[in-house]
């Protein structure tokens, strides 16, 4: 158990090691997620189990320990690093007498706070509705069956939970229909780019790897950036003129990925992630200063497989080399790195200082030259309006 820093709503972080390779023993990422959502981790607790307890996930003894620690440090909520079933969540709340949430809901909450575009808000709303539809048994189990019929003594009526489930089902249907329209609009925009034979590049990578900073450095844009998880959620597309190729390319900045990204979010963000699926080249941005970068790359590749973008050619961009110790800095800025058994070109850069960006532009020019000719390059503008 560890006591930690300052913030707003005090929360207790809990992680359970089931012997998986990706267990975060320090709960660092969960702590960053909590802080990003405006919470203040006051203590962290980890334990080991062979399998989750069906009722309380951690077992009754460890649940008692969590309750004691929460009281000791004044925590008003308990956050689990793993996903909880509705029954486990309900049982834990009764046992701890505190709100209990998991990593999935935390990520959904952050996405809800950060979405800015109409499309982004719709996608987050759909994911949250889908998540809540599985939790109705917990949130509304205290409500009694309504009275049916006419008069004070009617027969059995419809349960409140059934009403709520039906209303959420209708909201999901409406949100999906609105997202279909947005997806059509994006498809139209992509077809227009295809007619111009525009070479399409999408930035992908783990959250906080520096994608938006790199995007701003390449196209001299002003997309929002911050040293935090999920600083930007909405896809932004600009035109980038590559002098070495004598042509313009389309560059898109997409939402960052994360370990155990909720499947509901992957499904809901299909319209946004379609930019990666339809790209001619993926710039896979990696935080070279993070010791866990191999695991982060693995998570990104897993999501790319889920959305059908695994076969899109990649160029690795190892960012933040300015944060590396001198002994760990690369000897050269361009080499080859193995990704899923495939030798993949890699460029080392610092989006913040500009180091290596000329090498990156050169690598992009080489790729663009191998693609079909695009729009006339003469005096091609470096900037274009954001797509809605």
TORKOL-4160 file (C-alpha; in steps of 0.2 Angstrom, whole numbers, padded with zeros to 4 digits, m for minus):
388
<pt num="1" X="0000" Y="0000" Z="0000"/>
<pt num="2" X="0006" Y="0017" Z="m0005"/>
<pt num="3" X="0001" Y="0035" Z="0001"/>
<pt num="4" X="0001" Y="0047" Z="m0014"/>
<pt num="5" X="m0002" Y="0066" Z="m0019"/>
<pt num="6" X="m0014" Y="0080" Z="m0020"/>
<pt num="7" X="m0029" Y="0085" Z="m0030"/>
<pt num="8" X="m0048" Y="0086" Z="m0028"/>
<pt num="9" X="m0060" Y="0071" Z="m0025"/>
<pt num="10" X="m0050" Y="0058" Z="m0014"/>
<pt num="11" X="m0050" Y="0041" Z="m0021"/>
<pt num="12" X="m0042" Y="0024" Z="m0017"/>
<pt num="13" X="m0034" Y="0015" Z="m0031"/>
<pt num="14" X="m0034" Y="m0005" Z="m0031"/>
<pt num="15" X="m0025" Y="m0016" Z="m0043"/>
<pt num="16" X="m0026" Y="m0036" Z="m0043"/>
<pt num="17" X="m0011" Y="m0046" Z="m0051"/>
<pt num="18" X="m0018" Y="m0061" Z="m0059"/>
<pt num="19" X="m0001" Y="m0066" Z="m0066"/>
<pt num="20" X="m0003" Y="m0056" Z="m0082"/>
<pt num="21" X="0012" Y="m0048" Z="m0091"/>
<pt num="22" X="0004" Y="m0031" Z="m0091"/>
<pt num="23" X="0000" Y="m0029" Z="m0073"/>
<pt num="24" X="0005" Y="m0011" Z="m0067"/>
<pt num="25" X="0012" Y="m0014" Z="m0050"/>
<pt num="26" X="0013" Y="0004" Z="m0046"/>
<pt num="27" X="m0004" Y="0008" Z="m0053"/>
<pt num="28" X="0005" Y="0023" Z="m0061"/>
<pt num="29" X="m0007" Y="0024" Z="m0077"/>
<pt num="30" X="m0023" Y="0022" Z="m0066"/>
<pt num="31" X="m0016" Y="0036" Z="m0055"/>
<pt num="32" X="m0014" Y="0047" Z="m0071"/>
<pt num="33" X="m0031" Y="0043" Z="m0077"/>
<pt num="34" X="m0038" Y="0047" Z="m0060"/>
<pt num="35" X="m0029" Y="0064" Z="m0060"/>
<pt num="36" X="m0034" Y="0067" Z="m0078"/>
<pt num="37" X="m0053" Y="0065" Z="m0073"/>
<pt num="38" X="m0050" Y="0077" Z="m0059"/>
<pt num="39" X="m0048" Y="0065" Z="m0044"/>
<pt num="40" X="m0035" Y="0064" Z="m0031"/>
<pt num="41" X="m0027" Y="0047" Z="m0027"/>
<pt num="42" X="m0024" Y="0046" Z="m0008"/>
<pt num="43" X="m0018" Y="0028" Z="m0007"/>
<pt num="44" X="m0014" Y="0013" Z="m0018"/>
<pt num="45" X="m0017" Y="m0005" Z="m0014"/>
<pt num="46" X="m0011" Y="m0020" Z="m0024"/>
<pt num="47" X="m0014" Y="m0039" Z="m0021"/>
<pt num="48" X="m0012" Y="m0056" Z="m0030"/>
<pt num="49" X="m0025" Y="m0068" Z="m0034"/>
<pt num="50" X="m0026" Y="m0084" Z="m0045"/>
<pt num="51" X="m0043" Y="m0079" Z="m0051"/>
<pt num="52" X="m0056" Y="m0065" Z="m0048"/>
<pt num="53" X="m0068" Y="m0069" Z="m0033"/>
<pt num="54" X="m0085" Y="m0071" Z="m0041"/>
<pt num="55" X="m0094" Y="m0060" Z="m0028"/>
<pt num="56" X="m0081" Y="m0047" Z="m0022"/>
<pt num="57" X="m0067" Y="m0048" Z="m0036"/>
<pt num="58" X="m0054" Y="m0047" Z="m0022"/>
<pt num="59" X="m0062" Y="m0058" Z="m0009"/>
<pt num="60" X="m0070" Y="m0053" Z="0008"/>
<pt num="61" X="m0053" Y="m0052" Z="0018"/>
<pt num="62" X="m0046" Y="m0040" Z="0005"/>
<pt num="63" X="m0062" Y="m0030" Z="0004"/>
<pt num="64" X="m0062" Y="m0027" Z="0023"/>
<pt num="65" X="m0044" Y="m0021" Z="0021"/>
<pt num="66" X="m0049" Y="m0009" Z="0007"/>
<pt num="67" X="m0064" Y="m0002" Z="0018"/>
<pt num="68" X="m0052" Y="0001" Z="0032"/>
<pt num="69" X="m0039" Y="0010" Z="0021"/>
<pt num="70" X="m0053" Y="0021" Z="0013"/>
<pt num="71" X="m0059" Y="0026" Z="0030"/>
<pt num="72" X="m0041" Y="0029" Z="0036"/>
<pt num="73" X="m0036" Y="0041" Z="0021"/>
<pt num="74" X="m0054" Y="0049" Z="0019"/>
<pt num="75" X="m0057" Y="0041" Z="0001"/>
<pt num="76" X="m0074" Y="0045" Z="m0005"/>
<pt num="77" X="m0073" Y="0032" Z="m0020"/>
<pt num="78" X="m0063" Y="0016" Z="m0024"/>
<pt num="79" X="m0056" Y="0014" Z="m0042"/>
<pt num="80" X="m0051" Y="m0003" Z="m0048"/>
<pt num="81" X="m0038" Y="m0005" Z="m0062"/>
<pt num="82" X="m0047" Y="m0020" Z="m0070"/>
<pt num="83" X="m0065" Y="m0021" Z="m0076"/>
<pt num="84" X="m0078" Y="m0026" Z="m0064"/>
<pt num="85" X="m0094" Y="m0036" Z="m0068"/>
<pt num="86" X="m0111" Y="m0027" Z="m0063"/>
<pt num="87" X="m0113" Y="m0040" Z="m0049"/>
<pt num="88" X="m0095" Y="m0037" Z="m0042"/>
<pt num="89" X="m0097" Y="m0019" Z="m0043"/>
<pt num="90" X="m0114" Y="m0019" Z="m0033"/>
<pt num="91" X="m0107" Y="m0031" Z="m0020"/>
<pt num="92" X="m0092" Y="m0021" Z="m0017"/>
<pt num="93" X="m0102" Y="m0005" Z="m0015"/>
<pt num="94" X="m0113" Y="m0013" Z="m0002"/>
<pt num="95" X="m0098" Y="m0020" Z="0007"/>
<pt num="96" X="m0087" Y="m0005" Z="0007"/>
<pt num="97" X="m0102" Y="0008" Z="0008"/>
<pt num="98" X="m0093" Y="0018" Z="m0005"/>
<pt num="99" X="m0095" Y="0021" Z="m0024"/>
<pt num="100" X="m0084" Y="0009" Z="m0033"/>
<pt num="101" X="m0079" Y="0011" Z="m0051"/>
<pt num="102" X="m0067" Y="0003" Z="m0063"/>
<pt num="103" X="m0055" Y="0007" Z="m0077"/>
<pt num="104" X="m0068" Y="0006" Z="m0090"/>
<pt num="105" X="m0079" Y="0019" Z="m0083"/>
<pt num="106" X="m0064" Y="0030" Z="m0079"/>
<pt num="107" X="m0059" Y="0031" Z="m0097"/>
<pt num="108" X="m0077" Y="0034" Z="m0102"/>
<pt num="109" X="m0078" Y="0049" Z="m0090"/>
<pt num="110" X="m0062" Y="0056" Z="m0097"/>
<pt num="111" X="m0068" Y="0054" Z="m0115"/>
<pt num="112" X="m0084" Y="0063" Z="m0110"/>
<pt num="113" X="m0075" Y="0078" Z="m0102"/>
<pt num="114" X="m0063" Y="0080" Z="m0117"/>
<pt num="115" X="m0074" Y="0077" Z="m0132"/>
<pt num="116" X="m0076" Y="0093" Z="m0142"/>
<pt num="117" X="m0083" Y="0090" Z="m0159"/>
<pt num="118" X="m0101" Y="0084" Z="m0162"/>
<pt num="119" X="m0095" Y="0068" Z="m0168"/>
<pt num="120" X="m0084" Y="0065" Z="m0153"/>
<pt num="121" X="m0098" Y="0069" Z="m0141"/>
<pt num="122" X="m0109" Y="0057" Z="m0150"/>
<pt num="123" X="m0096" Y="0043" Z="m0150"/>
<pt num="124" X="m0093" Y="0045" Z="m0131"/>
<pt num="125" X="m0112" Y="0046" Z="m0128"/>
<pt num="126" X="m0115" Y="0029" Z="m0137"/>
<pt num="127" X="m0101" Y="0021" Z="m0127"/>
<pt num="128" X="m0107" Y="0027" Z="m0110"/>
<pt num="129" X="m0125" Y="0021" Z="m0114"/>
<pt num="130" X="m0119" Y="0004" Z="m0119"/>
<pt num="131" X="m0109" Y="0003" Z="m0103"/>
<pt num="132" X="m0123" Y="0009" Z="m0092"/>
<pt num="133" X="m0136" Y="m0003" Z="m0100"/>
<pt num="134" X="m0126" Y="m0017" Z="m0092"/>
<pt num="135" X="m0126" Y="m0008" Z="m0075"/>
<pt num="136" X="m0145" Y="m0005" Z="m0073"/>
<pt num="137" X="m0146" Y="m0020" Z="m0061"/>
<pt num="138" X="m0135" Y="m0011" Z="m0049"/>
<pt num="139" X="m0141" Y="0007" Z="m0051"/>
<pt num="140" X="m0159" Y="0004" Z="m0050"/>
<pt num="141" X="m0161" Y="m0012" Z="m0041"/>
<pt num="142" X="m0169" Y="m0003" Z="m0026"/>
<pt num="143" X="m0184" Y="0003" Z="m0035"/>
<pt num="144" X="m0200" Y="m0006" Z="m0033"/>
<pt num="145" X="m0212" Y="m0012" Z="m0047"/>
<pt num="146" X="m0224" Y="0001" Z="m0053"/>
<pt num="147" X="m0242" Y="m0001" Z="m0052"/>
<pt num="148" X="m0252" Y="m0004" Z="m0068"/>
<pt num="149" X="m0270" Y="m0002" Z="m0073"/>
<pt num="150" X="m0282" Y="0011" Z="m0068"/>
<pt num="151" X="m0285" Y="0016" Z="m0050"/>
<pt num="152" X="m0276" Y="0015" Z="m0034"/>
<pt num="153" X="m0275" Y="m0004" Z="m0034"/>
<pt num="154" X="m0270" Y="m0009" Z="m0052"/>
<pt num="155" X="m0262" Y="m0025" Z="m0057"/>
<pt num="156" X="m0243" Y="m0029" Z="m0059"/>
<pt num="157" X="m0235" Y="m0015" Z="m0070"/>
<pt num="158" X="m0218" Y="m0013" Z="m0078"/>
<pt num="159" X="m0203" Y="m0012" Z="m0067"/>
<pt num="160" X="m0193" Y="0004" Z="m0067"/>
<pt num="161" X="m0178" Y="m0006" Z="m0072"/>
<pt num="162" X="m0187" Y="m0011" Z="m0088"/>
<pt num="163" X="m0192" Y="0007" Z="m0091"/>
<pt num="164" X="m0174" Y="0013" Z="m0089"/>
<pt num="165" X="m0168" Y="m0002" Z="m0100"/>
<pt num="166" X="m0180" Y="0003" Z="m0114"/>
<pt num="167" X="m0176" Y="0022" Z="m0113"/>
<pt num="168" X="m0157" Y="0018" Z="m0114"/>
<pt num="169" X="m0161" Y="0006" Z="m0128"/>
<pt num="170" X="m0170" Y="0020" Z="m0138"/>
<pt num="171" X="m0156" Y="0032" Z="m0134"/>
<pt num="172" X="m0143" Y="0020" Z="m0141"/>
<pt num="173" X="m0153" Y="0018" Z="m0157"/>
<pt num="174" X="m0155" Y="0037" Z="m0159"/>
<pt num="175" X="m0136" Y="0040" Z="m0156"/>
<pt num="176" X="m0131" Y="0026" Z="m0168"/>
<pt num="177" X="m0142" Y="0034" Z="m0182"/>
<pt num="178" X="m0134" Y="0051" Z="m0179"/>
<pt num="179" X="m0117" Y="0043" Z="m0180"/>
<pt num="180" X="m0121" Y="0034" Z="m0196"/>
<pt num="181" X="m0125" Y="0052" Z="m0204"/>
<pt num="182" X="m0108" Y="0058" Z="m0197"/>
<pt num="183" X="m0099" Y="0043" Z="m0205"/>
<pt num="184" X="m0107" Y="0046" Z="m0222"/>
<pt num="185" X="m0101" Y="0064" Z="m0221"/>
<pt num="186" X="m0083" Y="0058" Z="m0217"/>
<pt num="187" X="m0084" Y="0045" Z="m0231"/>
<pt num="188" X="m0089" Y="0059" Z="m0243"/>
<pt num="189" X="m0074" Y="0069" Z="m0237"/>
<pt num="190" X="m0062" Y="0054" Z="m0240"/>
<pt num="191" X="m0069" Y="0051" Z="m0257"/>
<pt num="192" X="m0065" Y="0069" Z="m0262"/>
<pt num="193" X="m0047" Y="0066" Z="m0256"/>
<pt num="194" X="m0047" Y="0050" Z="m0266"/>
<pt num="195" X="m0052" Y="0059" Z="m0281"/>
<pt num="196" X="m0038" Y="0071" Z="m0279"/>
<pt num="197" X="m0026" Y="0056" Z="m0277"/>
<pt num="198" X="m0021" Y="0063" Z="m0260"/>
<pt num="199" X="m0008" Y="0053" Z="m0250"/>
<pt num="200" X="m0016" Y="0050" Z="m0233"/>
<pt num="201" X="m0006" Y="0049" Z="m0217"/>
<pt num="202" X="m0013" Y="0046" Z="m0200"/>
<pt num="203" X="m0004" Y="0048" Z="m0183"/>
<pt num="204" X="m0008" Y="0034" Z="m0171"/>
<pt num="205" X="0000" Y="0029" Z="m0155"/>
<pt num="206" X="m0002" Y="0027" Z="m0136"/>
<pt num="207" X="m0010" Y="0041" Z="m0127"/>
<pt num="208" X="0003" Y="0055" Z="m0122"/>
<pt num="209" X="0016" Y="0049" Z="m0134"/>
<pt num="210" X="0016" Y="0066" Z="m0142"/>
<pt num="211" X="0006" Y="0064" Z="m0157"/>
<pt num="212" X="m0003" Y="0081" Z="m0157"/>
<pt num="213" X="0014" Y="0090" Z="m0153"/>
<pt num="214" X="0021" Y="0081" Z="m0168"/>
<pt num="215" X="0006" Y="0086" Z="m0179"/>
<pt num="216" X="0008" Y="0104" Z="m0174"/>
<pt num="217" X="0027" Y="0104" Z="m0178"/>
<pt num="218" X="0024" Y="0096" Z="m0195"/>
<pt num="219" X="0009" Y="0107" Z="m0201"/>
<pt num="220" X="0012" Y="0122" Z="m0190"/>
<pt num="221" X="m0005" Y="0120" Z="m0183"/>
<pt num="222" X="m0012" Y="0124" Z="m0165"/>
<pt num="223" X="m0020" Y="0108" Z="m0160"/>
<pt num="224" X="m0022" Y="0107" Z="m0141"/>
<pt num="225" X="m0008" Y="0098" Z="m0132"/>
<pt num="226" X="m0004" Y="0094" Z="m0114"/>
<pt num="227" X="0007" Y="0082" Z="m0104"/>
<pt num="228" X="m0008" Y="0071" Z="m0099"/>
<pt num="229" X="m0018" Y="0056" Z="m0105"/>
<pt num="230" X="m0031" Y="0059" Z="m0119"/>
<pt num="231" X="m0027" Y="0078" Z="m0121"/>
<pt num="232" X="m0036" Y="0077" Z="m0138"/>
<pt num="233" X="m0050" Y="0066" Z="m0144"/>
<pt num="234" X="m0056" Y="0073" Z="m0160"/>
<pt num="235" X="m0048" Y="0069" Z="m0177"/>
<pt num="236" X="m0040" Y="0084" Z="m0185"/>
<pt num="237" X="m0034" Y="0084" Z="m0204"/>
<pt num="238" X="m0023" Y="0096" Z="m0212"/>
<pt num="239" X="m0013" Y="0097" Z="m0228"/>
<pt num="240" X="0006" Y="0095" Z="m0227"/>
<pt num="241" X="0016" Y="0101" Z="m0241"/>
<pt num="242" X="0032" Y="0090" Z="m0243"/>
<pt num="243" X="0045" Y="0100" Z="m0253"/>
<pt num="244" X="0056" Y="0084" Z="m0256"/>
<pt num="245" X="0041" Y="0076" Z="m0265"/>
<pt num="246" X="0034" Y="0091" Z="m0273"/>
<pt num="247" X="0017" Y="0087" Z="m0267"/>
<pt num="248" X="0004" Y="0089" Z="m0253"/>
<pt num="249" X="m0001" Y="0075" Z="m0242"/>
<pt num="250" X="m0016" Y="0073" Z="m0230"/>
<pt num="251" X="m0011" Y="0072" Z="m0212"/>
<pt num="252" X="m0023" Y="0066" Z="m0198"/>
<pt num="253" X="m0021" Y="0067" Z="m0179"/>
<pt num="254" X="m0031" Y="0053" Z="m0171"/>
<pt num="255" X="m0036" Y="0048" Z="m0153"/>
<pt num="256" X="m0023" Y="0040" Z="m0143"/>
<pt num="257" X="m0024" Y="0022" Z="m0138"/>
<pt num="258" X="m0022" Y="0014" Z="m0120"/>
<pt num="259" X="m0021" Y="m0003" Z="m0112"/>
<pt num="260" X="m0037" Y="m0011" Z="m0110"/>
<pt num="261" X="m0046" Y="0002" Z="m0121"/>
<pt num="262" X="m0065" Y="m0002" Z="m0118"/>
<pt num="263" X="m0072" Y="m0012" Z="m0133"/>
<pt num="264" X="m0087" Y="0000" Z="m0132"/>
<pt num="265" X="m0075" Y="0014" Z="m0136"/>
<pt num="266" X="m0067" Y="0005" Z="m0150"/>
<pt num="267" X="m0084" Y="0002" Z="m0158"/>
<pt num="268" X="m0090" Y="0019" Z="m0155"/>
<pt num="269" X="m0075" Y="0028" Z="m0162"/>
<pt num="270" X="m0075" Y="0017" Z="m0178"/>
<pt num="271" X="m0080" Y="0033" Z="m0188"/>
<pt num="272" X="m0065" Y="0042" Z="m0181"/>
<pt num="273" X="m0053" Y="0027" Z="m0182"/>
<pt num="274" X="m0058" Y="0025" Z="m0200"/>
<pt num="275" X="m0045" Y="0038" Z="m0204"/>
<pt num="276" X="m0032" Y="0025" Z="m0199"/>
<pt num="277" X="m0040" Y="0011" Z="m0208"/>
<pt num="278" X="m0041" Y="0021" Z="m0225"/>
<pt num="279" X="m0023" Y="0029" Z="m0223"/>
<pt num="280" X="m0009" Y="0025" Z="m0235"/>
<pt num="281" X="0003" Y="0026" Z="m0221"/>
<pt num="282" X="0002" Y="0026" Z="m0202"/>
<pt num="283" X="0015" Y="0036" Z="m0192"/>
<pt num="284" X="0016" Y="0025" Z="m0176"/>
<pt num="285" X="0022" Y="0038" Z="m0163"/>
<pt num="286" X="0031" Y="0030" Z="m0148"/>
<pt num="287" X="0037" Y="0038" Z="m0132"/>
<pt num="288" X="0055" Y="0033" Z="m0133"/>
<pt num="289" X="0058" Y="0040" Z="m0115"/>
<pt num="290" X="0045" Y="0028" Z="m0108"/>
<pt num="291" X="0053" Y="0012" Z="m0102"/>
<pt num="292" X="0036" Y="0003" Z="m0105"/>
<pt num="293" X="0036" Y="0008" Z="m0124"/>
<pt num="294" X="0037" Y="m0011" Z="m0130"/>
<pt num="295" X="0021" Y="m0014" Z="m0121"/>
<pt num="296" X="0013" Y="0002" Z="m0127"/>
<pt num="297" X="0017" Y="m0002" Z="m0145"/>
<pt num="298" X="0009" Y="m0020" Z="m0142"/>
<pt num="299" X="m0007" Y="m0012" Z="m0136"/>
<pt num="300" X="m0008" Y="0000" Z="m0151"/>
<pt num="301" X="m0005" Y="m0014" Z="m0163"/>
<pt num="302" X="m0019" Y="m0024" Z="m0155"/>
<pt num="303" X="m0031" Y="m0010" Z="m0157"/>
<pt num="304" X="m0025" Y="m0008" Z="m0176"/>
<pt num="305" X="m0029" Y="m0026" Z="m0178"/>
<pt num="306" X="m0047" Y="m0024" Z="m0170"/>
<pt num="307" X="m0051" Y="m0009" Z="m0182"/>
<pt num="308" X="m0044" Y="m0018" Z="m0197"/>
<pt num="309" X="m0029" Y="m0007" Z="m0200"/>
<pt num="310" X="m0015" Y="m0020" Z="m0196"/>
<pt num="311" X="m0010" Y="m0021" Z="m0214"/>
<pt num="312" X="m0008" Y="m0002" Z="m0217"/>
<pt num="313" X="0011" Y="0001" Z="m0220"/>
<pt num="314" X="0019" Y="0010" Z="m0204"/>
<pt num="315" X="0033" Y="0022" Z="m0201"/>
<pt num="316" X="0039" Y="0021" Z="m0183"/>
<pt num="317" X="0042" Y="0038" Z="m0175"/>
<pt num="318" X="0051" Y="0037" Z="m0159"/>
<pt num="319" X="0047" Y="0054" Z="m0150"/>
<pt num="320" X="0054" Y="0063" Z="m0135"/>
<pt num="321" X="0072" Y="0059" Z="m0138"/>
<pt num="322" X="0076" Y="0075" Z="m0129"/>
<pt num="323" X="0071" Y="0067" Z="m0113"/>
<pt num="324" X="0083" Y="0052" Z="m0115"/>
<pt num="325" X="0099" Y="0051" Z="m0105"/>
<pt num="326" X="0114" Y="0055" Z="m0116"/>
<pt num="327" X="0120" Y="0036" Z="m0114"/>
<pt num="328" X="0103" Y="0030" Z="m0121"/>
<pt num="329" X="0102" Y="0042" Z="m0136"/>
<pt num="330" X="0102" Y="0034" Z="m0153"/>
<pt num="331" X="0118" Y="0034" Z="m0163"/>
<pt num="332" X="0108" Y="0038" Z="m0179"/>
<pt num="333" X="0091" Y="0046" Z="m0182"/>
<pt num="334" X="0086" Y="0033" Z="m0194"/>
<pt num="335" X="0086" Y="0014" Z="m0193"/>
<pt num="336" X="0074" Y="m0002" Z="m0194"/>
<pt num="337" X="0064" Y="m0009" Z="m0179"/>
<pt num="338" X="0055" Y="m0026" Z="m0179"/>
<pt num="339" X="0036" Y="m0024" Z="m0177"/>
<pt num="340" X="0027" Y="m0041" Z="m0176"/>
<pt num="341" X="0041" Y="m0049" Z="m0186"/>
<pt num="342" X="0041" Y="m0036" Z="m0199"/>
<pt num="343" X="0056" Y="m0025" Z="m0201"/>
<pt num="344" X="0049" Y="m0007" Z="m0200"/>
<pt num="345" X="0058" Y="0009" Z="m0204"/>
<pt num="346" X="0061" Y="0020" Z="m0188"/>
<pt num="347" X="0064" Y="0039" Z="m0186"/>
<pt num="348" X="0070" Y="0046" Z="m0170"/>
<pt num="349" X="0063" Y="0064" Z="m0167"/>
<pt num="350" X="0059" Y="0077" Z="m0154"/>
<pt num="351" X="0043" Y="0085" Z="m0158"/>
<pt num="352" X="0046" Y="0098" Z="m0145"/>
<pt num="353" X="0064" Y="0103" Z="m0150"/>
<pt num="354" X="0063" Y="0099" Z="m0168"/>
<pt num="355" X="0077" Y="0087" Z="m0169"/>
<pt num="356" X="0075" Y="0074" Z="m0182"/>
<pt num="357" X="0060" Y="0082" Z="m0190"/>
<pt num="358" X="0069" Y="0085" Z="m0207"/>
<pt num="359" X="0074" Y="0067" Z="m0207"/>
<pt num="360" X="0055" Y="0063" Z="m0204"/>
<pt num="361" X="0050" Y="0074" Z="m0218"/>
<pt num="362" X="0063" Y="0066" Z="m0230"/>
<pt num="363" X="0056" Y="0049" Z="m0225"/>
<pt num="364" X="0038" Y="0055" Z="m0229"/>
<pt num="365" X="0043" Y="0062" Z="m0245"/>
<pt num="366" X="0051" Y="0046" Z="m0250"/>
<pt num="367" X="0035" Y="0037" Z="m0247"/>
<pt num="368" X="0024" Y="0050" Z="m0256"/>
<pt num="369" X="0035" Y="0049" Z="m0271"/>
<pt num="370" X="0031" Y="0031" Z="m0272"/>
<pt num="371" X="0012" Y="0035" Z="m0272"/>
<pt num="372" X="0002" Y="0040" Z="m0287"/>
<pt num="373" X="0004" Y="0058" Z="m0292"/>
<pt num="374" X="m0008" Y="0070" Z="m0282"/>
<pt num="375" X="m0014" Y="0087" Z="m0285"/>
<pt num="376" X="m0003" Y="0100" Z="m0294"/>
<pt num="377" X="0011" Y="0104" Z="m0282"/>
<pt num="378" X="0015" Y="0122" Z="m0287"/>
<pt num="379" X="0013" Y="0133" Z="m0272"/>
<pt num="380" X="0003" Y="0120" Z="m0263"/>
<pt num="381" X="m0002" Y="0127" Z="m0246"/>
<pt num="382" X="0005" Y="0120" Z="m0230"/>
<pt num="383" X="m0011" Y="0123" Z="m0221"/>
<pt num="384" X="m0029" Y="0119" Z="m0224"/>
<pt num="385" X="m0045" Y="0120" Z="m0214"/>
<pt num="386" X="m0049" Y="0107" Z="m0201"/>
<pt num="387" X="m0062" Y="0094" Z="m0206"/>
<pt num="388" X="m0078" Y="0095" Z="m0196"/>
